[in-house]
Amino acid sequence: MFPWLTDAEIDDLCEGLKQPAAQARYLRGLGLPVRKKPNGRPLVLRSDVLAMSGSAESPASAAGIVEPNRRALIEAFRAAT
């Protein structure tokens, strides 16, 4: 796993935005520090995204094992009731 988000992950976060400058503005609006790659695409560190979401990377996720976000599930069920 790379220490930065892949272009595909950036595209997923910025769904609908295709231009690198527009993607960078959107990501900065989310509160993420954005750097610029030599090709002009936004560069965002994975640790910044994890810090923003309030979750630390566990050894399981570092190994590529996907775990459910328990806090988000609990909040979703509370909101639904």
Steps between C-alpha positions, in 0.01 A plus 500: 500500500636838398530785753295717261163453331503354151354693207200265508439574869524874433251459214263313734520775762446769237226322309391709205806724501751425226736796497791474745459862615131443577584179688767681705253780591239244606749305713625819666138586572474171688788618717769282346850631430555456126830502318551493126659213304734584211219406259266753667279246678426547872712311752339416835663298775302200620584590861331839455179333380511251787559779752206694358274196530614443859627151439856381536629242260496162667744220416212315332423788265871544427499135392208567266232345722184710493325553832158656559482849645315414820454861612338597169269198509387578855434863411308397188277265700440769764401749230261249343307441822 
